[in-house]
Amino acid sequence: MQTEPNIAIALRTLALQNTAVHRHHASVHRVFQWLLAVQWLLAVAFAALYTPYTWVGNIKQPHPNLMLAIGLGGAIIALPIVMIWRQPKAALTRHVVAIGQISLTALLIQLTGGRIEAHFHLYVSMAFLAAYRDWRVLVTAGLVALIDHWVRAAYLPEGLYGISNPQAWRVAVFTAWLSFEGLVLGLGCKHSVAQMGEIAEREANQEQIQHRVEQQVQERTRALEQSLERFRALVENTQAIPWEYDPKSGRMLYIAPKAARYIGFDAAKPIDFIDTYVHIDDRERVREFLSHGLESATQRELIYRMLTRDGRTRYVHSFTNPYQAGQTLRGITLDITKQKKLETELAQAQKLESVGRLAAGIGHEINTPIQYVSDSLHFLRDASVDMFKVHSKFSALQAHVEQEPSCPQTTILLAQAKQAQSDADMDYLIAKVPRAYERALDGLQRVANIVQAMKEFAHPDTSEMTSVDLNHAVQSTLVIARNEYKYVADLTTNFQELPMVRCHSGEINQAVLNLLVNAAHAIEDVVKGSAKKGLITVSTRHEGPDVFIDITDTGTGISSEVAGRVFDPFFTTKEIGRGTGQGLAIARNIVVEKHGGSLSFESQAGQGTCFTLGLPVNGRDSNRTTASKPEQAHPISYSVSEP
């Protein structure tokens, strides 16, 4: 028993097959209406050209065959053509066409006087009629041909065979060949009809599949619309602002309604988004970020400033989707103004914490040059008193000599001046006073350097990266960090010539300071309780688009067990009160996440460690924005070997 879907397919198959059959019959009808007309015209032309004229007296008249071709031939084709025009879908029309085609063949045989070539036309006509793919039409055509052949063989043999007494076997042979051709063509018609049925069945199945697919599409569409509504409700109740941007026109095609609340953006007005709402200093970066968004296969992100309608500045963080459809760029934007403010306050607090930790050491560092500046000034004060006494004696001697050159008092004054010169030890003063001035100036310069380095270290960074002399920045950090390492390690530097680097100078100073303190503590664990000192080597180099700072120590090294955790916040191997475990984590955040750089280390347990800090010369915003995340583009790597 067929199921309901199978019955529907069967009915649809039958309908499609009938439609295909009617369409095919119509096309064959069009062929036959021209074929019948052409055959009739050819028959008339043949009768006119090849049938002799007769003479009756002095009157010329055509042979009756010509009149037969014109009259009978026209009558034969008239009815089929009319039926084709009036009733193309009727089964009777096909049979009428078959009768007409076979009748034209009989007429052609008659006009040629039974020539064997004309008999071949009958077999060709049967093949043409097989184009209908209807074996019944072949039966009709075959019966008409047999009846015509049998009747004319009995009563008009001259018109059929060209002789008056044909052999009986001729009729039998004709009947056999015609039956054989009809059988073959009939089987071909049935096979062709069966193929049409198979095609119709496939079409019916495809239609049913398509109908199911359309139903599924409609169901999925409804589900998608519901999901979209949920997504819209979710997005519009969060801080995220989705948008769609056209890089060609430079305009926002869509932006969430909440953008009006944050920046006063009106998506209905055709306003250039970048030139109107983006801070003037960030427009080129934003334009590059948006124009190349479709070319990236990874997620892109950018932090920049936007201007609200009332003139306020807000920090935003935009992300683009790496899988774009069409030629529009889609993404979301988050308002991070509060986060940026908190980050700035936290960074300043971290810096002040470092300043507080270094304050005692810096005070000690300043005390040393101040002490020898004080000693030098005391010496200069006493030396000045003695020099003034000598000067006074020689001035009195000079005045007396000028007034009374031959007076005995001159000898006494001269002796007193020489004694004063001897008491003051003028040769010693002449040698030492300039050096005392140099020591005082050097001490004051050291104090000034320490104070300047502290000012540069403690000065808050601007919101934008600036071009920085990295060698000078590192040197300033070494000055204020000297008290952290001078008792446990000697310091050597190897600064290569570097280009100006776009970065936040204060943050890089903080990262370098944290690495220096970490190195000093590692060395202290080795030399503690002895008079030995370790070695810290700080070097800089330039390779391709990046610059690197290497900080190498001869400390305890890092074991393989803890190597993977050294950058984790609050992780430390030091005793309580000696460290918070934040130094390397802060350095990682500054270098990798904020500057798009790299931070790695190589260590050998018991031998020492080398931390390498890498920064892009042109800054993260210019050549690192294509990375999905900075830590993915510049992984924090390490290499640890055992002694």
For each residue, the residues with C-beta under 8 A, 3 or more apart:
1:
2: 6 7 10
3: 6 7
4: 7 8
5: 8 9 208
6: 2 3 9 10
7: 2 3 4 10 11
8: 4 5 11 12 208
9: 5 6 12 13 201 204 205 208
10: 2 6 7 13 14
11: 7 8 14 15
12: 8 9 15 16 204 207 208
13: 9 10 16 17 197 200 201 203 204
14: 10 11 17 18 200
15: 11 12 18 19
16: 12 13 19 20 200 203 204
17: 13 14 20 21 196 197 200
18: 14 15 21 22
19: 15 16 22 23
20: 16 17 23 24 196 199 200
21: 17 18 24 25 133 193 196
22: 18 19 25 26 89
23: 19 20 26 27
24: 20 21 27 28 132 133 196
25: 21 22 28 29 88 89 94 132
26: 22 23 29 30 88 89
27: 23 24 30 31
28: 24 25 31 32 131 132
29: 25 26 32 33 84 88 93 97
30: 26 27 33 34 84
31: 27 28 34 35 131
32: 28 29 35 36 80 84 97 101 128
33: 29 30 36 37 80 81 84 85
34: 30 31 37 38
35: 31 32 38 39 101 128
36: 32 33 39 40 76 77 80 81 97 100 101 104
37: 33 34 40 41 77 81
38: 34 35 41 42
39: 35 36 42 43 77 104 108
40: 36 37 43 44 69 73 74 76 77 104
41: 37 38 44 45
42: 38 39 45 46
43: 39 40 46 47 69 73 104 107 108 111
44: 40 41 47 48 66 69 70 73
45: 41 42 48 49
46: 42 43 49 50 51 69 108 111 112
47: 43 44 50 51 63 65 66 68 69 70 111
48: 44 45 51 62 66 69
49: 45 46
50: 46 47
51: 46 47 48 62 63 65 66 111
52: 63
53: 60 61 62 63
54: 61 62 63
55: 58 59 60
56: 59 61
57:
58: 55
59: 55 56
60: 53 55
61: 53 54 56
62: 48 51 53 54 66 67
63: 47 51 52 53 54 66 67
64: 67 68
65: 47 51 68 69 110 111
66: 44 47 48 51 62 63 69 70
67: 62 63 64 70 71
68: 47 64 65 71 72 73 107 110 111
69: 40 43 44 46 47 48 65 66 72 73 107 111
70: 44 47 66 67 73 74
71: 67 68 74 75
72: 68 69 75 76 107
73: 40 43 44 68 69 70 76 77 104 107
74: 40 70 71 77 78
75: 71 72 78 79
76: 36 40 72 73 79 80 100 103 104 107
77: 36 37 39 40 73 74 80 81 100 104
78: 74 75 81 82
79: 75 76 82 83 96 100
80: 32 33 36 76 77 83 84 93 96 97 99 100 101
81: 33 36 37 77 78 84 85
82: 78 79 85 86
83: 79 80 86 87 90 92 93 96 97
84: 29 30 32 33 80 81 88 93 97
85: 33 81 82 88
86: 82 83
87: 83 90 92 93
88: 25 26 29 84 85 93
89: 22 25 26 93
90: 83 87 93 94
91: 94 95 134 136
92: 83 87 95 96
93: 29 80 83 84 87 88 89 90 96 97
94: 25 90 91 97 98 132 134 136 137
95: 91 92 98 99 136 137 140
96: 79 80 83 92 93 99 100
97: 29 32 36 80 83 84 93 94 100 101 129 137
98: 94 95 101 102 129 137 138 140 141 144
99: 80 95 96 102 103 140 141 144
100: 36 76 77 79 80 96 97 103 104
101: 32 35 36 80 97 98 104 105 125 128 129 141
102: 98 99 105 106 122 125 141 144 145 148
103: 76 99 100 106 107 144 148
104: 36 39 40 43 73 76 77 100 101 107 108 125
105: 101 102 108 109 118 121 122 125 145
106: 102 103 109 110 145 148 152
107: 43 68 69 72 73 76 103 104 110 111
108: 39 43 46 104 105 111 112 118 121
109: 105 106 112 114 115 118 119 121 122 159 160
110: 65 68 106 107 113 114 159 160
111: 43 46 47 51 65 68 69 107 108 118
112: 46 108 109 115 117 118
113: 110 158 159 162
114: 109 110 118 119 158 159 160 161 162 163
115: 109 112 118 119 162
116: 119 120
117: 112 120 121
118: 105 108 109 111 112 114 115 121
119: 109 114 115 116 122 123 174
120: 116 117 123 124
121: 105 108 109 117 118 124 125
122: 102 105 109 119 125 126 145 178
123: 119 120 126 127 177 178 181
124: 120 121 127 128
125: 101 102 104 105 121 122 128 129 141
126: 122 123 129 130 138 141 142 145 178 181 182 185
127: 123 124 130 131 181 185
128: 32 35 101 124 125 131
129: 97 98 101 125 126 132 137 138 141 185
130: 126 127 133 138 185 188 189
131: 28 31 127 128
132: 24 25 28 94 129 137 189
133: 21 24 130 189 192 193 196
134: 91 94 137 138 189
135: 138 139 185 186 189 190
136: 91 94 95 139 140
137: 94 95 97 98 129 132 134 140 141
138: 98 126 129 130 134 135 141 142 182 185 186 189
139: 135 136 142 143 182 186
140: 95 98 99 136 137 143 144
141: 98 99 101 102 125 126 129 137 138 144 145 182
142: 126 138 139 145 146 178 179 182
143: 139 140 146 147
144: 98 99 102 103 140 141 147 148
145: 102 105 106 122 126 141 142 148 149 178
146: 142 143 149 150 175 178
147: 143 144 150 151
148: 102 103 106 144 145 151 152
149: 145 146 152 153 160 171 174 175
150: 146 147 153 154 171
151: 147 148 154 155 156
152: 106 148 149 155 156 157 159 160
153: 149 150 157 160 161 166 170 171
154: 150 151 157
155: 151 152
156: 151 152 159 160
157: 152 153 154 160 161 163 164 165 166
158: 113 114 161 162 163 164
159: 109 110 113 114 152 156
160: 109 110 114 149 152 153 156 157 166
161: 114 153 157 158 166 170
162: 113 114 115 158
163: 114 157 158 166
164: 157 158
165: 157
166: 153 157 160 161 163 170 171
167: 170
168: 171 172
169: 172 173
170: 153 161 166 167 173 174
171: 149 150 153 166 168 174 175
172: 168 169 175 176
173: 169 170 176 177
174: 119 149 170 171 177 178
175: 146 149 171 172 178 179
176: 172 173 179 180
177: 123 173 174 180 181
178: 122 123 126 142 145 146 174 175 181 182
179: 142 175 176 182 183
180: 176 177 183 184
181: 123 126 127 177 178 184 185
182: 126 138 139 141 142 178 179 185 186
183: 179 180 186 187
184: 180 181 187 188
185: 126 127 129 130 135 138 181 182 188 189
186: 135 138 139 182 183 189 190
187: 183 184 190 191
188: 130 184 185 191 192
189: 130 132 133 134 135 138 185 186 192 193
190: 135 186 187 193 194
191: 187 188 194 195
192: 133 188 189 195 196
193: 21 133 189 190 196 197
194: 190 191 197 198
195: 191 192 198 199
196: 17 20 21 24 133 192 193 199 200
197: 13 17 193 194 200 201
198: 194 195 201 202
199: 20 195 196 202 203
200: 13 14 16 17 20 196 197 203 204
201: 9 13 197 198 204 205
202: 198 199 205 206
203: 13 16 199 200 206 207
204: 9 12 13 16 200 201 207 208
205: 9 201 202 208 209
206: 202 203 209 210
207: 12 203 204 210 211
208: 5 8 9 12 204 205 211 212
209: 205 206 212 213
210: 206 207 213 214
211: 207 208 214 215
212: 208 209 215 216
213: 209 210 216 217
214: 210 211 217 218
215: 211 212 218 219
216: 212 213 219 220
217: 213 214 220 221
218: 214 215 221 222
219: 215 216 222 223
220: 216 217 223 224
221: 217 218 224 225
222: 218 219 225 226
223: 219 220 226 227
224: 220 221 227 228
225: 221 222 228 229
226: 222 223 229 230
227: 223 224 230 231
228: 224 225 231 232
229: 225 226 232 233
230: 226 227 233 234
231: 227 228 234 235
232: 228 229 235 236
233: 229 230 236 237
234: 230 231 237 238
235: 231 232 238 240 242 256
236: 232 233 256 257 258
237: 233 234
238: 234 235
239: 334 335
240: 235 256 332 333 334
241: 255 256 258 259 262 332 333 334 335
242: 235 254 255 256 330 331 332
243: 252 254 255 256 259 330 331 332 333
244: 252 253 254 255 328 329 330
245: 251 252 253 273 290 293 328 329 330 331
246: 249 250 251 252 253 327 328 329
247: 250 290 291 293 294 327 328 329
248: 327
249: 246
250: 246 247 272 273 274 287
251: 245 246 270 271 272 273
252: 243 244 245 246 255 265 267 273
253: 244 245 246 328
254: 242 243 244 267
255: 241 242 243 244 252 259 265 267
256: 235 236 240 241 242 243 259
257: 236 260 261
258: 236 241 261 262
259: 241 243 255 256 262 263 265 267
260: 257 263 264 265 266
261: 257 258
262: 241 258 259 265 308 314 335
263: 259 260 277 306 307 308 309 314
264: 260 308 309 310
265: 252 255 259 260 262 273 277
266: 260 269 271
267: 252 254 255 259
268:
269: 266
270: 251
271: 251 266 276
272: 250 251 275 276
273: 245 250 251 252 265 276 277 278
274: 250 277 278 283 286 287 290
275: 272 278 283
276: 271 272 273
277: 263 265 273 274 306 307
278: 273 274 275 282 283 286 304 305 306 307
279: 282 283 304 305 306 307 313
280: 283
281: 305 464
282: 278 279 285 286 304 305
283: 274 275 278 279 280 286 287
284: 287 288
285: 282 288 289 302 304 621 622
286: 274 278 282 283 289 290 302 304
287: 250 274 283 284 290 291
288: 284 285 291 292 625
289: 285 286 292 293 300 302 304 318 320 625
290: 245 247 274 286 287 293 329
291: 247 287 288
292: 288 289 295 296 300 626
293: 245 247 289 290 296 300 320 324 329 331
294: 247 324 327 329
295: 292
296: 292 293 299 300 320 322 626
297: 322
298: 322 626 627 628
299: 296 319 320 321 322 628 629
300: 289 292 293 296 319 320 322 625 626 628
301: 317 318 319 320 625 628 629
302: 285 286 289 317 318 621 625
303: 315 316 317 318 336
304: 278 279 282 285 286 289 315 316 318
305: 278 279 281 282 313 314 315 316 463
306: 263 277 278 279 313 314 315 316
307: 263 277 278 279 311 312 313 314
308: 262 263 264 311 312 313 314
309: 263 264
310: 264
311: 307 308
312: 307 308
313: 279 305 306 307 308
314: 262 263 305 306 307 308 335 337
315: 303 304 305 306 335 336 337 339 340
316: 303 304 305 306 333 334 335 336 337
317: 301 302 303 333 334 336
318: 289 301 302 303 304 331 332 333 334
319: 299 300 301 331 332 333 334
320: 289 293 296 299 300 301 329 330 331
321: 299 324 329 330 331
322: 296 297 298 299 300 628
323:
324: 293 294 321 328 329 330
325: 328
326:
327: 246 247 248 294
328: 244 245 246 247 253 324 325
329: 244 245 246 247 290 293 294 320 321 324
330: 242 243 244 245 320 321 324
331: 242 243 245 293 318 319 320 321
332: 240 241 242 243 318 319
333: 240 241 243 316 317 318 319
334: 239 240 241 316 317 318 319
335: 239 241 262 314 315 316 338
336: 303 315 316 317 339 340
337: 314 315 316 340 341
338: 335 341 342
339: 315 336 342 343
340: 315 336 337 343 344 463
341: 337 338 344 345
342: 338 339 345 346
343: 339 340 346 347
344: 340 341 347 348 460 463
345: 341 342 348 349
346: 342 343 349 350
347: 343 344 350 351 461 506 507 510
348: 344 345 351 352 460
349: 345 346 352 353
350: 346 347 353 354 510 582 586
351: 347 348 354 355 457 458 460 506 510
352: 348 349 355 356 458
353: 349 350 356 357
354: 350 351 357 358 457 510 513 514
355: 351 352 358 359 454 457 458
356: 352 353 359
357: 353 354
358: 354 355 361 362 454 480 481 483 484
359: 355 356 362 363
360: 363 364 483
361: 358 364 365 482 483 484
362: 358 359 365 366 450 454 480 483
363: 359 360 366 367
364: 360 361 367 368 483
365: 361 362 368 369 446 450 482 483
366: 362 363 369 370 447 450 451
367: 363 364 370 371
368: 364 365 371 372
369: 365 366 372 373 442 443 444 446 447
370: 366 367 373 374 443 447
371: 367 368 374 375
372: 368 369 375 376 439 440 443
373: 369 370 376 377 439 440 443 444 447
374: 370 371 377 378
375: 371 372 378 379
376: 372 373 379 380 436 437 439 440 443
377: 373 374 380 381 440
378: 374 375 381 382
379: 375 376 382 383 432 436
380: 376 377 383 384 433 436 437 440
381: 377 378 384 385
382: 378 379 385 386
383: 379 380 386 387 424 429 432 433 436
384: 380 381 387 388
385: 381 382 388 389
386: 382 383 389 390 423 424 425 429
387: 383 384 390 391 424 426 429
388: 384 385 391 392
389: 385 386 392 393 420 423 424
390: 386 387 393 394 417 420 421 424 426
391: 387 388 394 395
392: 388 389 395 396 420
393: 389 390 396 397 413 416 417 420 421
394: 390 391 397 398 417 420 421
395: 391 392 398 399
396: 392 393 399 400 413 417
397: 393 394 400 401 410 413 414 416 417
398: 394 395 401 402
399: 395 396 402 403
400: 396 397 403 404 407 409 410 413
401: 397 398 404 405 410 413
402: 398 399 405
403: 399 400
404: 400 401 407 409 410
405: 401 402 410
406: 410
407: 400 404 410
408: 411 412
409: 400 404 412 413
410: 397 400 401 404 405 406 407 413 414
411: 408 414 415
412: 408 409 415 416
413: 393 396 397 400 401 409 410 416 417
414: 397 410 411 417 418
415: 411 412 418 419
416: 393 397 412 413 419 420
417: 390 393 394 396 397 413 414 420 421
418: 414 415 421 422
419: 415 416 422 423
420: 389 390 392 393 394 416 417 423 424
421: 390 393 394 417 418 424 426
422: 418 419 425
423: 386 389 419 420
424: 383 386 387 389 390 420 421 429
425: 386 422 428 429
426: 387 390 421 429 430
427: 430 431
428: 425 431 432
429: 383 386 387 424 425 426 432 433
430: 426 427 433
431: 427 428 434 435
432: 379 383 428 429 435 436
433: 380 383 429 430 436 437
434: 431 437 438
435: 431 432 438 439
436: 376 379 380 383 432 433 439 440
437: 376 380 433 434 440 441
438: 434 435 441 442
439: 372 373 376 435 436 442 443
440: 372 373 376 377 380 436 437 443 444
441: 437 438 444 445
442: 369 438 439 445 446
443: 369 370 372 373 376 439 440 446 447
444: 369 373 440 441 447 448
445: 441 442 448 449
446: 365 369 442 443 449 450
447: 366 369 370 373 443 444 450 451
448: 444 445 451 452
449: 445 446 452 453 479
450: 362 365 366 446 447 453 454 479 480
451: 366 447 448 454 455
452: 448 449 455 456 476
453: 449 450 456 457 476 477 479 480
454: 355 358 362 450 451 457 458 480
455: 451 452 458 459
456: 452 453 459 473 476 505 506 509
457: 351 354 355 453 454 476 477 480 506 509 510 513
458: 351 352 355 454 455
459: 455 456 506
460: 344 348 351 506
461: 347 504 505 506 507
462: 466 504
463: 305 340 344
464: 281
465: 502 503 504 619 620 621
466: 462 502 503 504 505
467: 500 501 502
468: 472 473 500 501 502 503 505 508
469: 472 473 498 500
470: 473 474 498 501 503 508 540 547 549 615
471: 474 475 495 498 540
472: 468 469 475 476
473: 456 468 469 470 476 477 505 508 509 512
474: 470 471 477 478 495 509 512 538 540 549
475: 471 472 478 479 493 495
476: 452 453 456 457 472 473 479 480 509
477: 453 457 473 474 480 481 509 512 513 516
478: 474 475 481 482 491 493 516 538
479: 449 450 453 475 476 482
480: 358 362 450 453 454 457 476 477 513
481: 358 477 478 484 485 513 516 517 520
482: 361 365 478 479 485 486 491
483: 358 360 361 362 364 365 486
484: 358 361 481 516 517 520
485: 481 482 488 489 491 516 519 520 523 536
486: 482 483 489 491
487:
488: 485 520 523 524 527 528 533 534
489: 485 486 519 520 523 527 533 534 535 536 553 554
490: 533 534 535 536
491: 478 482 485 486 535 536 537 538
492: 535 536 537 538
493: 475 478 537 538 539
494: 537 538 539 540
495: 471 474 475 498 539 540
496: 539 540 541 542
497: 542
498: 469 470 471 495 501 540 541 542 547
499: 542 547 617
500: 467 468 469 617
501: 467 468 470 498 547 615 617 619
502: 465 466 467 468 616 617 618 619 622
503: 465 466 468 470 507 508 595 615 619
504: 461 462 465 466 507 508 590 594 595
505: 456 461 466 468 473 508 509
506: 347 351 456 457 459 460 461 509 510
507: 347 461 503 504 510 511 590 594 595
508: 468 470 473 503 504 505 511 512 590 591 595 615
509: 456 457 473 474 476 477 505 506 512 513
510: 347 350 351 354 457 506 507 513 514 586 587 590
511: 507 508 514 515 586 587 590 591 613
512: 473 474 477 508 509 515 516 549 551 613
513: 354 457 477 480 481 509 510 516 517
514: 354 510 511 517 518 583 584 586 587
515: 511 512 518 519 551 583 584 587 611 613
516: 477 478 481 484 485 512 513 519 520 536 538 551
517: 481 484 513 514 520 521 583
518: 514 515 521 522 583 584 611
519: 485 489 515 516 522 523 536 551 552 553 555 609 611
520: 481 484 485 488 489 516 517 523 524 536 553
521: 517 518 524 525 555 574 578 579
522: 518 519 525 526 553 555 556 557 608 609
523: 485 488 489 519 520 526 527 533 534 535 536 553 554 555
524: 488 520 521 527 528 555
525: 521 522 528 555 556
526: 522 523 534 554 555 556
527: 488 489 523 524 530 532 533 534
528: 488 524 525
529:
530: 527
531:
532: 527
533: 488 489 490 523 527
534: 488 489 490 523 526 527 553 554 555
535: 489 490 491 492 523 553 554
536: 485 489 490 491 492 516 519 520 523 551 552 553 554
537: 491 492 493 494 550 551 552 553
538: 474 478 491 492 493 494 516 549 550 551 552
539: 493 494 495 496 549 550 552
540: 470 471 474 494 495 496 498 547 548 549 550
541: 496 498 547 548 550
542: 496 497 498 499 546 547 548 617
543: 546 547 548
544:
545: 616 617 618 623
546: 542 543 597 598 614 615 616 617
547: 470 498 499 501 540 541 542 543 614 615 617
548: 540 541 542 543 612 613 614 615
549: 470 474 512 538 539 540 612 613 614 615
550: 537 538 539 540 541 610 611 612 613
551: 512 515 516 519 536 537 538 610 611 613
552: 519 536 537 538 539 608 609 610 611
553: 489 519 520 522 523 534 535 536 537 608 609 610
554: 489 523 526 534 535 536 607 608
555: 519 521 522 523 524 525 526 534 608 609
556: 522 525 526 605 606
557: 522 603 604 605 606 607 608 609
558: 562 563 566 601 603 605 609 638 640
559: 562 563 605 640
560: 563 605 640 642
561:
562: 558 559 565 566 571 573
563: 558 559 560 566 603 638 640
564: 638
565: 562 568 571
566: 558 562 563 571 584 601 638
567: 571 584 585 588 599 636
568: 565 571 581 585
569: 581 582 585
570: 580 581 582 585
571: 562 565 566 567 568 581 585
572: 579 580 581
573: 562
574: 521 578 579
575: 578
576:
577:
578: 521 574 575
579: 521 572 574 583
580: 570 572 583
581: 568 569 570 571 572 585
582: 350 569 570 585 586
583: 514 515 517 518 579 580 586 587
584: 514 515 518 566 567 587 588
585: 567 568 569 570 571 581 582 588 589
586: 350 510 511 514 582 583 589 590
587: 510 511 514 515 583 584 590 591 599 613
588: 567 584 585 591 592 593 599 636
589: 585 586 592 593 594
590: 504 507 508 510 511 586 587 593 594 595
591: 508 511 587 588 594 595 597 598 599 613 614 615
592: 588 589 595 596 597 598 599 630 631 634 636
593: 588 589 590 630 631
594: 504 507 589 590 591 620
595: 503 504 507 508 590 591 592 615 616 619 620 630
596: 592 616 619 620 624 627 630 633 634
597: 546 591 592 613 614 615 616 620 630 634
598: 546 591 592 612 613 614 634 635 636 637
599: 567 587 588 591 592 611 612 613 614 634 636
600: 611 612 614 636 637 638 639
601: 558 566 609 610 611 612 638 639
602: 609 610 612 638 639 640
603: 557 558 563 607 608 609 610 638 639 640 641
604: 557 607 608 609 640 641 642 643
605: 556 557 558 559 560 640 641 642 643
606: 556 557 643
607: 554 557 603 604 643
608: 522 552 553 554 555 557 603 604
609: 519 522 552 553 555 557 558 601 602 603 604
610: 550 551 552 553 601 602 603
611: 515 518 519 550 551 552 599 600 601
612: 548 549 550 598 599 600 601 602
613: 511 512 515 548 549 550 551 587 591 597 598 599
614: 546 547 548 549 591 597 598 599 600 634
615: 470 501 503 508 546 547 548 549 591 595 597
616: 502 545 546 595 596 597 619 620 622 623 624
617: 499 500 501 502 542 545 546 547
618: 502 545 622 623
619: 465 501 502 503 595 596 616 622 623 624
620: 465 594 595 596 597 616 623 624 625 630
621: 285 302 465 624 625
622: 285 502 616 618 619 625
623: 545 616 618 619 620
624: 596 616 619 620 621 627 630 633
625: 288 289 300 301 302 620 621 622
626: 292 296 298 300
627: 298 596 624 630 632 633 634
628: 298 299 300 301 322 632 633
629: 299 301 632 633
630: 592 593 595 596 597 620 624 627 633 634
631: 592 593 634 635 636
632: 627 628 629 635
633: 596 624 627 628 629 630
634: 592 596 597 598 599 614 627 630 631
635: 598 631 632
636: 567 588 592 598 599 600 631
637: 598 600
638: 558 563 564 566 600 601 602 603
639: 600 601 602 603
640: 558 559 560 563 602 603 604 605
641: 603 604 605
642: 560 604 605
643: 604 605 606 607
